Amino acid sequence: MKFIKTLLLGMVIGIAFGMWWGVNIGKGQPFYANPFKTVQDHAKEKANEIIDNTKNIFK
């Protein structure tokens, strides 16, 4: 039973790292980069755009 738990834990960890590295390689980034950084940057840009538009409406 301990062998099965160890095997499953290793598979879960392996899949998580494999997906992380695979997304980065697919985007042409280094494998150790944060794959969610582009999503964060996009969200910040949109939020700033909304704030600027709101300021222009109330001027």
N, C-alpha and C positions, 0 to 999 in steps of 0.2 A: 504494500500500500504506500509506503514511503517513497518507493521508486516512482510510482505513478504520479504522486504529488510533485515530486522534484521534476519529473519530465514535463508535466503540464505547466509548472511555473516557468521553466526554461523556455517552453514554446511561447508562452504569453510575452515574456520579456523579449525574446527573439523577434516575434512579430511586431512588437511595438517599435523596437529599434530599426527593424527592416523597413517599416513604413515611413518612419522619420527620415531615414537616409534616402529612401526611394523617392520621396516627394522632393527633397532637396536636389537630388541628382536630376530628376525630371525638370526642375525649374532652372537648372544650370548653376546652382549655388553649391558652395562647399558642403560636404555631407554633415558637418557639425553645426551648420547655421540653423537658426530658428525658422521652421517652415511657415509659421504663422505671422512673421514680421510683415509680410506684404499685406496681409489682412488688417493688421493693426494700423499700418500706414494709410491704407485706403479708408478705414473708419475715421481716422483723425482728419484726413482731408475733407471728407464729407461733413463731419461735425463742424469744422471751421467754415466750410461753405454755407452751411445752414445758419450759423451764427452771424456771418457777414450779411446774408440775405435778410435775416430778421432785423439787424441793425438798420439796413437800408429802408425797410418797410416803415419803421417807426421814426424816421428822421423827418 
